[in-house]
Amino acid sequence: MQKASTELTDTMDRPNHKQGFIEAAKTLLQDSPAITTPCVLFDRNLLDRQIDQWFAEMPDIKPHFAVKACDATGVLEHLRDRGVAFDAATGGELERLNQLGVPGSDIVMTHPIRTQSDLASIKRYQPKAVVVQKSDEVQKLADAGIPNAGYSPILLVRVALPYSNLNKFGVQCIVPMEKKDGTGTTTAFDYRPLKTIYAAAKRVEQEIVANYGGFGFAGHVGTNTTSPSHYQHLFGTFRILGRELRERAGIRVTHFDIGGGYCDSMFADADGTTQRALLQAIYRVSQKFRAEYGDETHIIAEPGRYMVADTAAVIMRAKIVADSFFRAVNGAEVFEKHKVIHLDDGVYGNLMGQLHDGRRYAPIPFRLNEDEVPITGKGLPCIMWGPTCDSFDRILPPDDYRVPDGLQTDDLFMIGCMGAYTTVTATEFNRTQPTTIVLFRRESNGDCTYTAYNTRGDILHRSSSTTRKLVN
């Protein structure tokens, strides 16, 4: 059963996530003045781990990384070079991928509602598949010259799933109906709305004398899913609807996009499972689907958060740390010593997950020279503010979160599991200090090689052939 995101708090129990990112931050901040806070550190080793795990556990389900989760230049380039394909939602994302040399044959266009600019981008960059949810959108594609003699994309119809939190899109093919014994309602599958869309596509093919590359379904089980049963239901829905279309309407559906929703490790931990176990269970369901479907099958997926969330940490600096004694607790004034901390990152920046995902951050404090001057003192409650002048920009940690009494101005904090929906959702409100994005790798000899980018993707600094050892 998927846990509610509002129940989650940060649990940085993995040594490689906690100490590894802190060690890397110390090395990088000391090595280059171009690397300033706030910054997001992406560990290439962890990126490779996620990619390798997908290819090992989902060997014939091609991953198409959802660009909306992270569009950092270095990350996209790394995924591209490792053979990962891409899911673009808009014409702007298609343009971005084209600039990075990603061919249309490695892109699916998944947002089913498009502007004229989006349609022009599809025609120009030719993604291998496009998703629709109404016959009107099929006609919009045709009016824009899609398909044509030189471009035959696969047409995927988005199917709405009743348990998904992403039902803003999709055809309603699972409908309520009264039970025959009159004891209530149940659900039934209705293939007819899909038939209408594919029939419109076939008319387009005849009218413009150009074919689609095939027909298929797309679906999404919901964000940060830990339940294999949701994917089992998705495949079951695809199987029933595909058979109905083939047997009743003569329409062959052979391409299946099972969407995203693959959880980060923090969500998996909270639900007592692992990412690997989830992928293994999904793959078993996919193999059963292939065996039972009775036709050829081509399956792809759209992992976003899964690929990048656990591979990055946000590093931020305490601009001011001050002691205070009065604070409000549940509307009542309480006399209690606590710390008031103003950070150089916040809710309008990389901590948008407080809104987007219901995160409650527990930043881990550290100091560049803490071997010489450690952060000491008993734990105190705190109030944490972001860098903007807006009172909404307040970071809400778990109730039991404490910081050391010895915390000082210019000390640093690390938050893990921050590779997804951070830099990509950050705003420029108040024109605060922009984020630096760093991709680093731990070499086998202990060296730390890295490249630092600004948010536009320009390289700020790259490690030389003589690199620093990761500090202990």
N, C-alpha and C positions, 0 to 999 in steps of 0.2 A: 504494500500500500504506500503510495507516494506521500511523504511528509509535507506539511505546510511549510513554506519557506520562512514564515514568521517565527517558527520554532527553532530556527538554526542560529547558532553562534559559531564563531571561529574556533576550531580545534586544531591547533598546529602541533600535533603529536609526532609527526614524522620528522626524524632528525634531518633528513635531506631538505625538507621544506623549511624548517626553522633555522637551524644553524647554517645550512648551506647558503641561503639567500643573504643572511647577515654577513657571513664571511665574504661573499662576492661583493656586497655593497661596500664594505670597508675597503676592499682592494680597489674597486673601481672609483670610488669617490676620492681616494687618496692618489690615484694614478692620473686622473685627468680633470683639469678645471672645467672642461666642457660638460662634464656630467654633474648636473646640479639637481637638487630636489625641487619639487617632487619628481620622482622618476619611477618608471616601471621596468623591472629587470626580468627579461625572458631568458630562461635557461635552455639552451639548445639541446643539452643532454636529455632534459625532461620532455622537450618537444619530440625528440626522436623516440623516447620511450612510449609516448602516447601513439605515435604513428606506427611504430613496430607492433604494439599491442593490437591495434586495429587490424593491421594486415595479417597478423597471426591468428586472430580469433574470428575475423570476418573475411576470409580469403577471397571470396568471389563476390563481395558486395563493395563496389567502388565507393570510397568516401569522397564526398563533395563538400569541402569546408564551407560553412555558412559565413560569408564575409561580414555579415552584420555583427558577429560576435567579436571580431577583432580585425581591423584593416591596417594594422601597422605594417609598413613596407617590409621590414626584415622578416617578420613572421610569415607574410604571404609568400615571399621569395623562398623561405625555407621549406614551407609546405609544397610549393610548386616543384622545387628541386628534388623533393622526396617522392614525387609521383602522386601527390594528392590533387584531386580535381576540386572544382569550386561551385558553390551555390550563390548566384547573384540575385538580389531582389529588385534592383532598379537599374536604369540605364547608367546612372553614375557609377555603380559598382561594376557594371560591364566595362565601362571606360577605364576604370582603375585597373582591372585585371588585364585589359589589353595593353595598357602602359607597361605592365610588368611582363609582357610577352606570353601571357596565357592564351592558348588558342581556343576558339569557340568550341571545339570538340571536347574540351575539358570543362565546360560550363553548362549548368542548367539554370534557367531563368524562372524563378519560383513565385514571385509576387503576381497573382492573377489579374490585378487591376492596374492598368497602365495608362500613362500619359502619351501624347504624341511623341514626346522626346524619348520615352522608353521604347516605343515601337521603332523609331528611327535607329536607336542603338541596337536593337535586336536585328534589324535588317542589315546593319553595317557589320556587326561583330559575329553574328551567326552562332549563337549558343546551340548546343546539340539538342536541347529540349526546352519547351516552353510550357508553362502551366496555365490553365484556364479554369473558370468555374461556371461560365455561362456561354450559351451559343452566341450572344452578342459580342463576346470577346474574340470568338473565332472569326467573326465578320470583321472586327477591328483589325485583326492580324491580316486578313485577306486584303482589306482596303489599303493597308500599308505595304502590300506586296509580299506577304509571307503566307505560304511558301512560294517559291518561284523555281525557275528551271535550274538555278544553281544552288538552291538552299532548301533542304527538306528536313526541318526539325521534327523531332518526336513531339507529339501532342499529348500532354499529361493533363488529366482532369482531376482537380482537387476534390477529395471526398471528405466531408465533415464527419468527425467522430464525437459522439456524445460525451465522452469522458475527458476530452482534450480541452485545455485552457486556451487553445489557439483556434477556436471555431469562428473567428472573425472571417475566415475564408472557408469555402467548400460547399459542395452540393449535398443537400440533405437526402441521403439515400437510406438512412436508418430511421424508420418512422414508427410512431406509436399506433397500436391497434387494440381493439377490445378482444379479450380472451373469449373463446367460443362458449365457455361455461358461465360467462358473465361475472366472473370473480375479480375483474380488474383489467389492467392493460398489460400488454407485452410489446415487443418491438418486432418489426419485420423489415426485410430488405426490399427496396424498390429500385429496380434498375432503369426505369423509364426516364427519369431526368438525365441520366448519363446517355441513354440512347439518343435523346434529342440533341445533345451537344455533338456526339460523334456523327450523327446524321447531317448536321450542319457542316461539319468538317468534310464529309464526303461530297456534299454539294459544292463546296468550295473547290475541292480537287477537280471535279468535273468542269466547273465553270472556267477556271484559270489554267487548266491542263497542267497542273503541278501537284505533286504528292507530298504528304507528310512522310516522315521517316518511320512512322509507326504510331500506335495508340497505346496509352497507358494510364495508370492511376498514380496519384500522389496523396500522401496523408501525413499527419503529424500527431503523435500521441500525447504531446504536452511537454512543458518545460521541465528539465531536471528530473526525468522519470527514473525511478528505481524498480519499476514493476515489469518483469518480462511478460506478464499476462496482458498488458496493454498492447504490446507488439503482437502477441498471439491473436488478440482480437482484431488488430489491423490486418494481419495476413488472412485471417478468416473472412473479414469483410471483402478484401480483394478477391479471394477465391470464389466466394458466392456471387459477387457482382460480375466478375469476369466470365464465369460459366453462364450466368443468365444472359449476358450480352451475346456470347458466342452461340448459345443454343436457341435463343428466342429472336435475336436480331441479326445474326450472322456477322457480328463485329468481333474481331480478334483483338484482345487486349494482352500485350506481351511484355510491356515495360512497367516497372513498379518502383516508385520512389517512396521509401519508407520514412523519409523525413528525418528530423532531428529528435531532440529530447534526451539524448544520452547524458547522464548525470556527471557532475564533477565528483571528485573523491570525498569532499566534505559532505555532500548529500548522501553518497553511498555509505559512508561511515555512520551517519545519523540513522540510517535505515538498516544497519547491520549487514551490509553486503559490500561488494567490491565492483569496480568498473569491469574487471575481467570476467567475473561471474555473470554480470549482466550481458556482456557481449556474447559469451558462450551460450547463454540461454536463448538470446535472440537468434543466434546462428542456427541452433537446433530447430527453432520454429521455422526459420527460412528454408531449411533443407526439407522439412516435412511439407511445407507449402509447394516447393518445387516438385516433390514426388507426387503430390495429390492433384496439382492443378490441371494436368492433362494437356498442356500446351507448352511451347517454349517460354522461358522466363528470363528477363534481364532485370536485375535488382540493383539499385543504387541507394545511397543514404546521404544525409546532410548533417553530419556531426559538426557542431560549432564549439559550444562550451566544452565538450569532452576533449577536444584536441588541445585547447589552450589554457583553460582555467587554472589547472594545477601547475602550469609551467612558468608562472610569473608571480612576482611579489611587488607591491607598492612600497616605496621608501619615501618617507616624508620627515620633515624637520619640525621641531618645536620652535616656533618663532618667539614665543614667550611662555615661561612657566612661572606661575605666581601662586602664593598661598592665599587661601581665603577661609573664612570660618562660618559664614552664613550661607545657607542654600535652602532651596525649597524642595521638599519631598512630599509628593501627593498633595500639593497645595499648601502645606504647612511649613513654616520657617523652622529650620533645624540648625543648632549651633554645633558644628562639626568641622574640624580641620580637613580641608581637601585641596586638591590642586586644580587650578584653572589653566588650561593649556590651549594656546592658539597654534594651529598647525598650518603648514603651507599647502595642504591639500584638504579637500572636503567634499561635501555632498554635490556641489556644482562641478566638481572635478572628477577624479578617479573613484570617488566613493559613492557614485550614483547608485550602486547596488543596494544601498540602504533603502532606496525607493524601488528600484527595478526588481530586486530579488528579495526584499525584506531582510537583508543582512544586518547582523549586529556585530560590529567589528571589535576585536580585542587586540589592538596594536601592541606589538612586542617592542619594548624600549631597548635601545643599545647606544653605545658611545664609541666613537672611532678609536679613542685611546683607552678603552675600558680595562685593558690589561694593566695599565698604569694607574688609572683613576676610575675604579669601578663605580657603578651606580648602586648606592646602598640605601638603607633605610626601610622602615616598615611600610607595608602597603597602605595606600590612602585612596579613598574614592576621588573621582575627578570629574570635571566638566571639560569637554573637548569641543573646540570650535574650529571651523574651517577658516580659510583666509579671506573670505569676502566680507562685506559690511552687512550682509543680510542675516537676520536672526534665525532664518530657516536653516542656515549652514551650520548645523550642530551635529556632531557625530555621536551616535547613541550606542555605547558599548553594552555588553551584558550587565545585569544588576550586580554581579559579583566581581566585576572588573576593578582592579586596583593598580596603581602605579607606585614605584618606590618614592619615599619621601625625599630622597636625594636627587631626584630628577631635576635637570637644569635646562635653561634656555640653550638651544642649539643641539640638544640631544636628539637622537633619531628614533624613528619607529618603523617597524616592518609589519605589513599585513600580507598574508599568503593567500593562495587560491584567487589571484586577481588578474588572470590573463584574459578573461572574457567580460565583455560589457563594462570596461573601465575607460581606457583612452577613447574608445569609439563612441561612448555616450557622454564624455566630458564636454562641458560648455566653455565659452570664453567670457563668462559673466565677470564683470569688474576688471577684466584684462589682468588677471593675476598671473603669477609666474607660470609659464607654460611647462608642460611635462616633457622630460627627456625619456626616450625609449631606448633601452639597451638590450642587445642580444649578446649573451656571453656563453662561452663553452669552457668546461673544466677539462683540460687535457690530461692525458694519462700520467704525464710527468709532474702534475700539480700546477702547471701554468694556467692562467686565466686569459683567454683571448676574447676580444669583444669588439662590437661596433655600436656606436651611439648615434641616434637619429633624433631630429626634432619631429614634431607631430606632422609636418608636411612630407616627411620621408627623406629629407636631406641628411647626409652623413655629417655629423659634428666632429667625430673623432673615431679613429680606428686604432687598435693596439698594434704596436710595431712588432718586428720579428723577435725582439727581446721583450718578453712579457713578464709580468709580476706573478709570483706564486700567490695562491690563495692563502690568506692569513689563517692561522690556527685559532 
